[in-house]
């Protein structure tokens, strides 16, 4: 058992998504592609010291902060870490949907993401050389996947 995913038992199938509902959703979007276009809304409010609370739908607010090295109070993941978490979750959802569609039972999806970032521009008040490429430049994704399908 992982301390990150307490419901997952090693070697046991992941809790499946509903294959019939997945097929219905896919068919609905095949028949009406425009109906699949949605607007995603979030609302963020600054709380000071680079702490930001974001409301998504009717869920509890998500806190995003910065580590002390970037003048934050280290109370939450920073924006890049949140973006990487979102990317990993998006990849995982896609893998689960495709596996379900193909009748594959998955027992493990672990995703590690690593990125290179240049923070020297210091949010627009630091090193702003013309040749500078601020922010994330490279992202590397490693997926550890197990299930009952062939590796091919």
C-alpha positions in Angstrom: 0.0 0.0 0.0 1.2 3.5 -0.8 0.9 6.3 1.6 -0.1 8.5 -1.3 -2.9 6.2 -2.5 -4.2 4.3 0.6 -7.0 2.6 -1.3 -4.7 0.9 -3.8 -3.4 -2.5 -3.0 -0.2 -3.5 -5.0 -1.1 -6.0 -7.7 -4.8 -5.6 -7.3 -6.9 -4.0 -10.1 -7.4 -0.2 -9.8 -11.0 0.7 -9.1 -12.5 0.7 -12.6 -14.4 3.4 -14.3 -17.9 2.5 -15.7 -17.2 1.1 -19.2 -20.8 1.5 -20.4 -20.9 5.2 -19.3 -17.5 5.8 -21.0 -18.9 4.3 -24.3 -22.1 6.4 -24.0 -20.0 9.6 -23.4 -17.8 8.7 -26.4 -20.7 8.1 -28.6 -22.4 11.3 -27.5 -19.3 13.3 -28.4 -18.9 11.4 -31.7 -22.5 12.3 -32.7 -22.2 15.9 -31.4 -18.5 17.1 -31.2 -19.6 20.7 -30.5 -21.4 19.4 -27.4 -18.0 18.3 -26.0 -16.7 21.8 -25.9 -16.9 23.2 -22.4 -15.8 26.3 -20.5 -13.8 25.7 -17.4 -14.0 28.4 -14.7 -11.8 29.0 -11.7 -11.6 31.9 -9.3 -8.3 32.8 -7.5 -7.8 35.3 -4.8 -4.4 36.4 -3.4 -4.0 36.0 0.4 -0.5 37.6 0.7 3.0 36.2 0.7 2.4 34.5 -2.6 -0.5 32.4 -1.1 -3.4 32.1 -3.6 -6.6 30.3 -3.0 -8.5 29.0 -6.0 -12.1 27.9 -6.1 -13.0 25.2 -8.6 -16.7 24.3 -9.0 -18.2 23.8 -5.6 -15.1 22.1 -4.1 -13.0 23.3 -1.2 -10.5 26.0 -2.3 -7.1 24.9 -3.5 -4.1 26.6 -1.9 -1.1 27.4 -4.1 2.0 29.0 -2.6 5.8 29.2 -3.1 8.7 27.7 -1.2 10.8 29.9 1.1 13.6 30.1 -1.6 11.0 31.9 -3.8 9.8 34.1 -0.9 6.8 32.0 0.0 5.8 30.3 3.2 5.9 26.7 1.9 2.2 26.1 2.8 1.3 24.5 -0.5 2.6 23.4 -3.9 3.8 26.1 -6.2 2.1 26.9 -9.5 4.5 24.8 -11.5 4.0 21.8 -9.2 0.2 22.2 -9.5 0.5 22.4 -13.3 2.6 19.2 -13.3 0.1 17.5 -11.0 -2.7 18.5 -13.4 -0.7 17.1 -16.4 0.0 13.8 -14.6 -3.7 13.5 -13.6 -4.7 14.2 -17.2 -2.4 11.6 -18.5 -3.6 9.1 -15.9 -7.3 9.7 -16.8 -6.5 9.2 -20.5 -4.7 5.9 -19.8 -7.6 4.7 -17.7 -10.1 5.6 -20.3 -8.2 3.9 -23.1 -7.5 0.8 -21.0 -11.2 0.6 -20.1 -12.2 1.0 -23.8 -9.8 -1.8 -24.8 -10.9 -4.1 -21.9 -7.5 -3.9 -20.1 -7.4 -4.2 -16.4 -4.8 -1.9 -14.8 -3.1 -2.6 -11.5 -0.8 0.3 -11.5 -0.4 3.8 -13.0 2.5 5.8 -11.5 3.5 9.0 -13.2 6.7 11.0 -12.4 7.1 14.4 -14.0 10.2 16.5 -13.9 10.7 19.9 -15.6 13.4 22.5 -16.1 12.5 26.0 -15.1 14.4 29.3 -15.2 13.2 31.5 -12.3 16.0 34.1 -12.8 13.6 36.6 -14.4 12.0 36.7 -10.9 8.4 37.2 -12.2 9.4 40.0 -14.5 11.6 42.0 -12.1 14.9 40.0 -12.4 17.2 39.0 -15.3 15.2 40.0 -18.3 17.9 39.5 -21.0 16.6 39.4 -24.6 17.8 35.8 -25.0 16.1 34.7 -21.8 13.4 32.0 -21.9 11.7 32.3 -18.5 9.6 29.6 -17.0 9.4 25.9 -17.8 11.4 24.8 -20.9 11.5 21.0 -20.8 9.1 18.5 -19.3 10.0 14.8 -18.9 7.3 12.2 -18.1 7.9 8.7 -16.8 5.0 6.3 -16.6 5.1 3.0 -14.7 2.1 1.0 -15.9 1.0 -2.5 -15.0 -2.0 -4.5 -16.1 -3.2 -7.6 -17.9 -2.2 -6.4 -21.5 0.8 -7.3 -23.5 3.6 -4.7 -23.5 3.1 -4.4 -27.3 
